Structure formats: structure tokens, C-alpha cells
């Protein structure tokens, strides 16, 4: 079936242009242009690999009565696209054409959809519905998708009826400074927000509960509770999730507030562009006139003096105006390298919340939550296996789960322990070889300023015994070795000695903040 754009009829009284066929052709062009823009945005957001595998085979079938209908070649692909991409497709489409309120994905045989779904520029066929031929002398039917009142063909002498922008609560370049910075008014300042990253979808555990509570408090506050909020932690532990969640919450509950969310890298590139175009005044006005500025991965501007200077002055200007600033990084403010002292001091002047490495319990909770949201039956043994084996970060854990689910749906294989080991053999191998006991011993010895040989010695002085216990604890957490195997690596010690060391460090992790910080730092260093 070729593409059909239905219900598009025009009243002669509303246009002086040509024939109904010409207006219908203009309508088809509008729909196909919108579909092309949506596809490009999807490719940009999800990457070339995911796009080629999941989104490129999807074809546009019809746009009718405010509904865009897409065709997938099989049921498994339809289900996957609906579960993982439909929200973004719908958001992108509505942003381009507010008349489309809903997008659905159906199964369409390869010969029932046009090749334009895969990038062809074929013109869509037009159907006016049934065998009725629209007449210029008939009043236009009030189809909510396209009528002469809400659509004007390009070239018509009637004044164009541009739809009002969708109110998102997020500042764009054109909204932040109309008529300013020509080079920055072509696209929005804010990066796209992931609809999956909300407070409701955030799994709370001991490692992240403080950061979550701080983010929630800030998002719900009418005034500025602490400034800035500085979130830090290792890769894939939830910093970006919390920042997106704050932005979504403010958008929903306080739509009058303008929010800019972007990476430090994008901030730098926009500053460079403003310098090149000699528009620094307008750049400053845009970033200093928002209510909430959110900058992700601020460590990126390390060593970039000019960008740090501009960010410092932007920071001061917003704080002086009582505006909110939220920043994330992979290290605490005091540990950021090649950052000016005055900027480090500013970043640490508000509330600093760290997100620790995940625990087994938290990883298990994340898997249960993800499986429930995707409506997939995941055996308990499989979840426990994944939570035990994939310890690096949440992102890698989610990626492994998605691979298992996709394999099950596409191949039709039941999810079980053997299937998981088969599908994730490369991930599991990489996880096992990521950290060795020898590397742990070396890192811990360097951190506590003792000799590596002390890890194997019989010395029992506290300055040696405590680091040795920490190394045993990390060996148990980060490797798949058994307790007896770990004991042999530490001078032939008994497995009960290792067990005692693990329990002792677990207790100290909860009661000794200094040692807890040492352990978390060592873990992040080893996992990266």
C-alpha cells in the first residue's frame, strides 16, 4: 500500500491557487518533509546503529485524522519500536506538526508500504476517502488533521497559518533572545530530554538515595533551596537521569519557568560560535536570562580557560539573580583537575551529592523495574545472574537486558540462564577480565601508600591489615573469584579470613565516612 494522506479537502473560497491536485500535492510534500525531519532526529538521538537496525525498516503508511500510522515488517519489530522509540517519534512529530496528536506502529508486509520508509523520496498517493472526488465548490469537511482552515499550501496567496509553538517550558535560542544571535536562532539551546528519565522511573537504593532526595527537593521547590546542586559519580550511575527528571518535573509543574539543559561540551561550542560570529553579548543574554541552567559533565571544560571564564561569570550572574544552577561531573568539585580554583570553590559552595557505585541489591531492583515496565517475564535466576555478573554501571546493565529481550522477541527463544550466557558471552567475558585481583592489590597499595608485597605478607599492623581487608573486599565485589581463590592470592590465607575481611569492611563502609569514600574512589578507578 502506498502512503495515503486522507481527508485533505480544500474550499475554493479559501485559496486562489491552481487546482485541487496542486494543493493535495503540497499537502503530500508537507507530510513527507515532516517524516524526513523526524527520521533525521531519531538517527541523531539514538545513533546510526540503533537507527539502522530498528528504525530504518519502519515505513510511513498514512496520516489521517491527526494520527500518523507507521508500518513495521514484523510483530517483534513493531513491539520493540513501540516500547522503546514511540514516545520520541510522537514528540518529534508533534513538534514539527502540532496537528498530529498520535503515532501508532502496525505490522505491514514489505509490499504494503512504500520504500520511502527506508529513505526513498517516492511521492505518496493521495486518497480523499472512498470513491468521493473532492470538489472546490463543496465545503471542506472538518477533518481534525488537515482542513482549509488549518493548512495553506505553499505558494498560496493566503497568509500562511503557522501553528503556535508547542509549549514545553524549555528555552530555545529564538525564545531566549528573539532577534539576537542569528547563528544560534536556528535550533534550540536545550538538548533533547529522554522521556524515560523521570523520578518515577528512577530506582532508589543506598548508593543514590541522597542524590535522589536532593534532586527531588530542588525540582519541587518554588524558590532556590541550594545553589548550585552538584551531582557527581562514575559513568552510568544515574547523574543524567536525575538531571532529566528535574527538568521534566519543572516542565510539568512550573511551565512558566525557562530551563536550559545541555552538556558542558555544547556550552563550549556555543561560546566558540558566539566568539566567531562576534555575538558574545547575545550569548551572555541568552544564558543569563533563564530560570534554571543545567550543565552535564562539567569536567569537559577542564583546561579550557576561556570557556571556564565565561562559565564562571554566567554562574555568578545567575546566582546573584536567585536563579537555579545544577551541575554534574564524574568527580567532586575539589577533585576536578585543570579547573580554576575560584570555579571549583563556586561549584562546591552549594549542595554536593555523590552517587556511589551500585550494590547487588540496587542492580537487582533496577532489573526488576525495567522488566516490569517492558512487560517481560524474567526468571529470578536470570536477574540474579545479571545483577551479580554485570557490576560496572547501570547503563551497561540495561544494555545487557535489552539485548536479552530483543534476542528473545526476534528469535523466539525463551529467556533462561543458558540463553543469557549465550547472548551475552562477550559482555560477560569483558566483565570478568575487567578487573583482576593483582590490579586491585596494586591500586589499593598505591592508595594507602604501602607495598604490594604487604598484601601477601603476614604483617598484622593496622596500617597494613586494613588496606589488605579493603583489597579482599573489592576482590569479592569486582571479580568472580571464590573466597578460597581470593585467599590464595593474598598469601595463601584461608577463605574464612577473606569472609571476615569482607564483613568487616562492609560494616566500616556504613560507619566510617572516610574509609567509605576511599572504597568508592578505588572502585570507580578500578571499574573505569
TAFEN-V513947 format. One line per field, one symbol per residue. phi: phi as a letter, one per 30 degrees, with the letter a starting at -180 (. if undefined). psi: psi as a letter, one per 40 degrees, with the letter a starting at -180 (. if undefined). Layout:
# TAFEN-V513947
phi = ???
psi = ???
This chain:
# TAFEN-V513947
phi = .debccicbbcddcacchceddddddddeddddddddddddddddcjddddddccdddcdcbbbhibcccccdadddedddddcbdededddddddbddccabbcbdbdedcbddddcjdcedddcbcjicdcdcddcdddddddbbddcbbdejdddedcdddeddcicdcddddadichedccdbdddddcdddcbddcddcbedbddddddddddddddcddabdcccblddickddedddddddddedcbdddcbccaddddedddddddddchbdddeddddcccdbcbbchddddeicddddddddddeddddddicdbbbbadbdedcdchceeddedddcdcccbccdddceddddddddddddddhcdceedddddddddccdadddddddddddddddddcicddbdddddddcedddddddcdbcddddeddddddcibdddddcdcdbdedcddeddddddddddcbcddedddeddciiddddddddddddddddedcceddedddddddddddd
psi = hiihhiegiihdeeiehbiddddddddddddddddddddddddddeidddddddddehihcihhfehhhihieiddddddddddedddddddddddgeeheihihihhideeiieedeeifihiihhehaehhiieeiihighechiedehhiheieihighiiihheehhiddddgheigdeeediidhiihhedgiddehhhaddedddddddddddeidahdihihhhiiihfeedddddddddddddddgeehhhhhiidddddddddddddeffdddddddeeeidhhhhifeedehegddddddddddddddddefihhhiiieiiddehifhidddddddeebhhhihiiiiddddddddddddddefhhhiddddddddddgediddddddddddddddddddfhhhidddddddfddddddddedhidddddddddddefiiddddeieheideddddddddddddddeieiiddddddefffiidddddddddddddddddgddddddddddddddd.
